[in-house]
Each structure stands twice: as C-alpha cells, then as structure tokens.
Amino acid sequence: MLNTTTSRFLVAANPSSLPMFEQSLFGPFTFILQQDIDQYIPYVFQLLAQMLELQTADIPAAYRELLPFLLTPASWQQKGSIPGLVKLLKAFLARDSKQMVATSQYTAILAVVQQRLIPSKLNDGWGFELLEAVVQYIPPSDLRQYFRAIIVTLLTRLQTSKTDKYVYYFVHFLLFAMAINVDGLTPDYVIGAVEEIQPNLWPQILTNFVVPQVPKMPTKDRKLAAVGMTKLLTQSAIMLQEPAVQAWPQAFQALAKLFSEPQYLTKDKDEDPDAGLTVIDYEEQTAGYQAAYSRLAASETASVDPVAYVRDPRDFLGNELALHPPFAQALASAGPAL
C-alpha cells in the first residue's frame, strides 16, 4: 500500500497530483472494502479521509458513491475500523456538507451516533467527535428537527451508564455547541432543546454536570470551555429567567476558576473495562476476529482551533459583558455570591 507520508506531502507540494493518487488507489481500496479484508480496512478509511481532506474543488463522484456503504451497520461492526470511519465521515461533513444536506445523508450519520456509538462505553468518545462535526457543518435550521432527539440520546446514556469520561464528553459537547461561530447556533438553541424534553431541566444539568466539570477541563479544552461558558453567560436569554438565573452565579464562578486555577487533571486508574459494558459493547467484543486500529501518523492533520475567532478568552468575556448590559447587571447582582 502506498506510503501515506509520500501521498500527503507530495499532494501538499503539488495539489494537481491528487487525482493521480485517487486513480491509482480507488481500485485497490474498493477491492479491499468489497472483499472485507479486515487487516487493511482501517488503513483504507484513514487514507481516504486524508485524500478527501486535501480536496479543494468539487468532491469527485467516487467518494460520494462510497458514502452509502460507510453508513451501513456492517461497516461499524469492526471496532478497529471506527476511528478511521469517524475521520472519514468528518472529512465528508467538512468538504461536502451541502450535498449531505440535500440528500439527507447526515441523518444516517446521526443514526450511527445515536444507535451505535453513544450507547457504547468503548466508542462514546468517537460518537461525540462525530456529533460535534455534525453540529459544526450542518446548518442549525436543518439540524433543529433532530436536535431534541440527540439530547435525549445523550441524557439517556448519562442516566443509565454514566462514567467520569462520559460526563467530560457530554459537557465538552454542550460547550462546543455553544462556543463555535455558526450562524443560528446559539446557547439558547442548545438550552431550548433541553427544555423541550422537560421544563427546568437545564438548570439541573448546568449545576450538576457543567459547573463541576468546567474547572477540570484539560489544557487543550480550556479556551473552548471559556468561550462556551462566556457565550452561555452573556448571550442566553433563558439564563436570565427563573429558575436558570439562580445558577448564573455558580456558572460564572466556574468560569472564573477556569481562568485562575492551575490545570486540574486526575491520574486515577481507569475503571474496570468490563464494568457496566452495554449490550453494544458485548456484541463488539464477542464478534470474533477484529482488526485492531492502527493510526497512520502521516494521515493525521493538525488540530484546528474551533474557536479561532476568539484571540483572548478574558478579553472576549469583558467585551461580551460590555455588549450585553443585562448580563453585566446579573454579574453585579451576583457579586456577594461570588
């Protein structure tokens, strides 16, 4: 199989060479997928994702023809394929979201997230990564009719099989959805979906999960968390209404800790890997031989700051409070509580 480093850097230096690589590789890749050659499939997905990420023009038809296969349940049964599949579907969302909306294929991605990944303790992290890509690239107006059901899925798993890792992913997703700069995607878009499930549910989620988790966010997530909390505290009309307004001081205090306290990282031993395994986990672990996931280092792209539009989170907080006087008044009123 072609060296992934060669393809990545040659195409970066000469983008016109990408069709040559695609023409050479799609035949063997299709054969590997059709013949279900387990040991190579994880690599194929990663290389396809790399080539799709390098696209700068319209997506070639060969990729779109592959998408229905990627969304079948059979493609997700091998746990070693899941990271590469997630990377590939994220590339589809980033490069071809208009087509996915036109064909409603993003709803099949949501089905994978809700039915296969989030219920699994082994793969919930991949589910959240894919879900965040959906939220980032699918217009909120198209996603709205499904967003309540997404939140129900997340809360069901939180209620039935909660882990510390899952709480982190859950809070990260909420803050991500509030923080990213997408027209129509506001804190109240997220909170409104929660409140549709049960009135006054948001203040409970905020005080029981978001507020305790925010100061613990790892270094790589601190900027995102700060921006998400700032937008929650300065742009949500619901946060100024009862009973959510009662949690406003606690939420601001969590944001203040994020700015002022040293990084909080736990080094506790991992949980027993078999503790609380879900039905889907058991199905995956007893499916016979499965190719392990092997990451192709050269297929990895540099991480992108999802809140690059904010340079300094502290300045952002100050500016947002100045732009939204009612929230500045809420801060002044909360002074004694802080």
BELGIZI-V549285 format. One record per residue. N is the residue number from 0. RES is the residue in one letter. PSI is psi in whole degrees, -180 to 180 (* if undefined). D_CENTER is the distance of its C-alpha to the mean C-alpha in Angstrom with 1 decimal. Layout:
<<N,RES,PSI,D_CENTER> <N,RES,PSI,D_CENTER>>
This chain:
<<0,M,143,30.4> <1,L,137,30.0> <2,N,123,28.9> <3,T,-31,25.4> <4,T,-42,26.5> <5,T,-49,29.3> <6,S,-41,27.3> <7,R,-50,24.7> <8,F,-29,27.3> <9,L,-43,29.9> <10,V,-38,27.7> <11,A,-38,26.5> <12,A,-30,30.2> <13,N,85,31.3> <14,P,-28,28.8> <15,S,-13,31.5> <16,S,-11,31.5> <17,L,-46,28.2> <18,P,-33,30.0> <19,M,-45,32.3> <20,F,-42,29.7> <21,E,-43,28.1> <22,Q,-36,31.6> <23,S,-32,32.4> <24,L,-27,29.2> <25,F,-35,28.3> <26,G,-57,31.4> <27,P,-39,30.9> <28,F,-44,27.2> <29,T,-41,28.2> <30,F,-46,30.9> <31,I,-43,28.6> <32,L,-43,26.2> <33,Q,-36,29.1> <34,Q,-2,31.0> <35,D,51,28.1> <36,I,93,28.9> <37,D,-43,26.5> <38,Q,-18,27.0> <39,Y,-18,26.1> <40,I,-44,23.2> <41,P,-36,20.4> <42,Y,-39,22.0> <43,V,-46,22.4> <44,F,-41,18.7> <45,Q,-41,18.0> <46,L,-38,20.9> <47,L,-41,20.2> <48,A,-42,16.7> <49,Q,-45,18.7> <50,M,-38,21.3> <51,L,-38,19.1> <52,E,-27,17.3> <53,L,-7,21.0> <54,Q,137,21.9> <55,T,-10,23.3> <56,A,-158,25.1> <57,D,146,24.8> <58,I,127,23.0> <59,P,149,25.8> <60,A,-30,26.6> <61,A,-36,26.2> <62,Y,-47,22.4> <63,R,-34,22.4> <64,E,-25,24.9> <65,L,-25,22.7> <66,L,-45,19.7> <67,P,-37,21.4> <68,F,-40,22.1> <69,L,-24,18.5> <70,L,5,17.6> <71,T,149,20.6> <72,P,-35,20.4> <73,A,-34,22.6> <74,S,-22,20.1> <75,W,4,17.8> <76,Q,-27,20.7> <77,Q,114,20.9> <78,K,-27,18.5> <79,G,-19,19.3> <80,S,-18,18.0> <81,I,-47,14.4> <82,P,-43,12.9> <83,G,-38,14.9> <84,L,-43,14.0> <85,V,-45,10.2> <86,K,-41,11.3> <87,L,-43,13.8> <88,L,-33,11.9> <89,K,-38,9.5> <90,A,-40,13.0> <91,F,-46,14.3> <92,L,-40,12.0> <93,A,-34,12.7> <94,R,-19,16.4> <95,D,36,17.4> <96,S,-35,15.5> <97,K,-42,19.0> <98,Q,-39,20.3> <99,M,-33,17.5> <100,V,-43,18.2> <101,A,-35,21.9> <102,T,-3,21.8> <103,S,21,19.3> <104,Q,-20,17.6> <105,Y,-24,14.1> <106,T,-30,15.4> <107,A,-33,16.0> <108,I,-43,12.4> <109,L,-38,11.8> <110,A,-41,14.7> <111,V,-45,13.4> <112,V,-48,10.3> <113,Q,-34,12.8> <114,Q,-30,15.8> <115,R,-42,15.1> <116,L,-53,11.9> <117,I,-40,11.4> <118,P,-10,15.2> <119,S,124,15.5> <120,K,-26,15.8> <121,L,-29,15.8> <122,N,10,12.5> <123,D,-34,10.4> <124,G,-40,8.3> <125,W,-34,7.8> <126,G,-44,7.2> <127,F,-38,4.2> <128,E,-42,3.1> <129,L,-39,4.9> <130,L,-39,4.5> <131,E,-35,2.7> <132,A,-38,5.3> <133,V,-47,7.6> <134,V,-34,7.7> <135,Q,-36,8.4> <136,Y,-18,11.0> <137,I,127,12.5> <138,P,137,15.1> <139,P,-32,15.0> <140,S,-34,18.5> <141,D,-31,17.6> <142,L,-19,14.6> <143,R,-44,16.8> <144,Q,-15,18.7> <145,Y,-10,15.9> <146,F,-38,13.9> <147,R,-45,16.4> <148,A,-35,16.2> <149,I,-48,12.4> <150,I,-39,13.3> <151,V,-44,16.3> <152,T,-45,14.5> <153,L,-42,12.5> <154,L,-34,15.8> <155,T,-46,17.8> <156,R,-38,16.1> <157,L,-37,16.5> <158,Q,-36,20.1> <159,T,-27,21.1> <160,S,60,19.5> <161,K,139,18.1> <162,T,162,17.7> <163,D,-39,17.2> <164,K,-41,14.2> <165,Y,-41,12.7> <166,V,-42,13.7> <167,Y,-50,12.0> <168,Y,-42,8.5> <169,F,-49,9.6> <170,V,-40,11.0> <171,H,-43,8.2> <172,F,-46,6.2> <173,L,-46,9.6> <174,L,-38,10.5> <175,F,-48,7.7> <176,A,-32,8.8> <177,M,-28,12.3> <178,A,-38,12.4> <179,I,152,11.4> <180,N,81,14.6> <181,V,125,14.5> <182,D,127,17.8> <183,G,-13,17.9> <184,L,100,14.7> <185,T,167,16.4> <186,P,-40,16.3> <187,D,-20,18.8> <188,Y,-45,16.7> <189,V,-50,14.4> <190,I,-39,17.4> <191,G,-39,19.5> <192,A,-38,17.5> <193,V,-44,17.9> <194,E,-26,21.5> <195,E,-31,22.1> <196,I,-46,21.6> <197,Q,123,24.1> <198,P,138,25.8> <199,N,20,25.4> <200,L,-33,22.4> <201,W,-47,20.3> <202,P,-33,22.7> <203,Q,-44,22.6> <204,I,-41,18.8> <205,L,-49,19.2> <206,T,-32,22.2> <207,N,-24,21.4> <208,F,-52,17.8> <209,V,-53,16.5> <210,V,-46,19.8> <211,P,-30,20.5> <212,Q,-33,17.1> <213,V,-48,16.9> <214,P,-15,19.9> <215,K,-2,18.6> <216,M,136,15.4> <217,P,165,15.9> <218,T,-44,17.3> <219,K,-20,14.3> <220,D,-1,12.4> <221,R,-41,15.6> <222,K,-46,15.7> <223,L,-46,12.4> <224,A,-42,13.6> <225,A,-42,17.0> <226,V,-43,16.1> <227,G,-44,14.1> <228,M,-38,17.1> <229,T,-45,19.5> <230,K,-37,18.4> <231,L,-44,18.4> <232,L,-15,21.9> <233,T,-8,23.3> <234,Q,-3,22.0> <235,S,115,21.8> <236,A,-32,25.1> <237,I,-32,24.2> <238,M,-12,24.1> <239,L,4,27.8> <240,Q,154,28.9> <241,E,145,30.1> <242,P,1,28.9> <243,A,-33,25.6> <244,V,-24,27.8> <245,Q,-24,29.1> <246,A,-4,25.8> <247,W,-47,25.7> <248,P,-41,27.7> <249,Q,-40,25.7> <250,A,-41,22.4> <251,F,-38,24.3> <252,Q,-39,25.7> <253,A,-40,22.3> <254,L,-42,21.4> <255,A,-40,24.9> <256,K,-37,24.3> <257,L,-36,21.2> <258,F,-32,23.6> <259,S,-26,26.6> <260,E,153,26.0> <261,P,159,25.6> <262,Q,132,22.3> <263,Y,113,21.9> <264,L,131,21.0> <265,T,147,22.2> <266,K,26,23.9> <267,D,152,24.5> <268,K,149,25.0> <269,D,155,22.3> <270,E,161,23.0> <271,D,122,25.2> <272,P,-20,23.0> <273,D,-4,25.0> <274,A,122,24.8> <275,G,26,23.4> <276,L,140,22.2> <277,T,172,21.2> <278,V,-41,23.1> <279,I,-40,20.4> <280,D,-45,20.4> <281,Y,-42,24.2> <282,E,-42,24.2> <283,E,-38,22.2> <284,Q,-19,24.4> <285,T,21,27.6> <286,A,16,27.0> <287,G,-155,29.4> <288,Y,134,28.9> <289,Q,135,25.4> <290,A,131,24.6> <291,A,154,22.7> <292,Y,129,19.7> <293,S,116,21.2> <294,R,131,19.1> <295,L,108,21.0> <296,A,-40,20.9> <297,A,-11,22.1> <298,S,-8,19.4> <299,E,138,16.8> <300,T,158,16.2> <301,A,139,16.2> <302,S,142,13.0> <303,V,135,12.7> <304,D,113,12.9> <305,P,-13,10.6> <306,V,43,13.6> <307,A,-19,16.4> <308,Y,-13,18.4> <309,V,123,19.3> <310,R,-50,21.7> <311,D,115,22.8> <312,P,-32,21.0> <313,R,-45,24.4> <314,D,-38,26.0> <315,F,-44,23.1> <316,L,-48,23.9> <317,G,-43,27.6> <318,N,-41,27.3> <319,E,-39,25.2> <320,L,-38,27.8> <321,A,-34,30.6> <322,L,-20,29.2> <323,H,82,28.8> <324,P,-38,32.0> <325,P,-33,31.3> <326,F,-34,28.5> <327,A,-36,30.8> <328,Q,-37,33.3> <329,A,-39,31.0> <330,L,-44,30.6> <331,A,-41,34.4> <332,S,-30,35.0> <333,A,-3,32.6> <334,G,-53,34.6> <335,P,-33,36.6> <336,A,-21,33.7> <337,L,*,31.9>>
